[in-house]
Amino acid sequence: MSGAAGTRKLAIGVAGLGRAFTLMLPTLQQDERIRLVAAADPRREARETFAAEFGARTYATVEEFCADREVEVVYVATPHQMHAQHACVAARAGKHLLVEKPMAITLAECEAMIAAARASKVHLVVGHSHSFDAPCARARELIAGGQFGRLGAVTALNFTDFMYRPRRPEELVTAQGGGVVFSQGAHQIDVIRLLGGGRLKSVRAATGRWDPARPSEGAYSALLTFEDGAFATAVYSGYGHFDSDEFCGWISEAGLSKDRSRHGAARKALQDMAAGNEAARKAAHNYGGSAWRPPAPGATRLHQHFGLMLASCARADLRVLPEGVMICGDFDVTLDKVPVRPVPRAEVIDELYDAIVHGGAPLHSGEWALATLEVCLAILGSAEEQREIMLERQVELID
């Protein structure tokens, strides 16, 4: 839980002041175990805003930034294809690592990051992914407890407007980490692996590229099998038609109430945008940009979520909700409510803090994140090769 007065604070520096940083910003601002001391970003306006807001040093390059001796932890929030390079630079400089999902875009890059962290004896935690969400953790506790019998299947489904949010060009290039499999599959697969205990065996998948103007995968459907015989169905579409937040009481992925009247807003904004202005619009809405607005304080908040998520055990179906876990048993339905903590995504800091300060073993380690990426790459490979892909780098969840 968030620290009290006198708690040791981690001196965190941020590499990349883009979209991922804006989503973690409330956590980094509010958690008493954190002190923001530096940042790196190529955008001058972002550096100036960060320096003014936090009284911290800023740098134009990650290499300069990692030479800052006060930085104890580097939060790597640069674009996907840069994670490995920047994490290795930070590790070699003796900095602990908090790396955004996906960990990287190749298994070789993940291996290099893990090796760099081991060589420098620094900790590596990968997140935020939605497997940090407290209702997901509670569902895993209920499954592992055994009172509902053996887990047989996981059903995961999420429909969003992901493909029509403003993008930089490389975000629509699969080879550079673009499309929904890297960005969104990393969430969904992480939760499935958490619920099922980690060790998937195989993947059979299909993907969709249905809009020539957005030439990367915008949808996928995958059948995943676990080593113990359980299986999972993972479905995602980012094409902005059906909105699966309907299944979660119109609570958004961020845990906030959603305005249903804004259906199609992302697609409409993109349609109205002048040609070539998409990346500029994204930059303007990112931290420090001309259209940047900080999160509204005091909004009513439930837990974050990642669409419909249902774990089917022998004697109950467990549904992960923004309020907690709905237990649909043989004869009754109950809601196991999970309290909402004052600081959003505090669970990420829990793991990071426990590893650095207390020497704990993080669940979301480099090895865990590599195994999730292996599944994401298998989804792409299975769709392309039209065959089942056997997995080789899976790791077991230690409950």
Buried (B, 14 or more C-beta within 10 A) or exposed (E): EBBEEEEEBBBBBBBBBBBBBBBBBBBBBBBBBBBBBBBBBEBEBBBEBBBEBBEBBBBEBBBEBBEBEEBBBBBBBBBBBBBBBBBBBBBBBEBBBBBBBBBBBBBEBBBBBBEBBEEBEBBBBBBBBBBBBBBBBBBBEBBEEEEBEEBBBBBBBBBBBBBBBBBBEBBBBBEBBBBBBBBBBBBBBBBBBBBBBBBBBBBBBEBBBEBEEBEBBBBBBBBBBBBEEBBBBBBBBBBBEEBBBEBBEEBBBBBBEBEEEEBBEBBEBBEEEEEEEBBBBBBBBBBBBEEBEEBEEEEEBBBBBBBBBBBBBEEBBBBBBBBBBBBBBEEEEEEBEBEBBEBBBBBBBBBBBBBBEEEBEBBBBBBBBBBBBBBBBBBBEBBEEEEBBEBEBBBEBEE
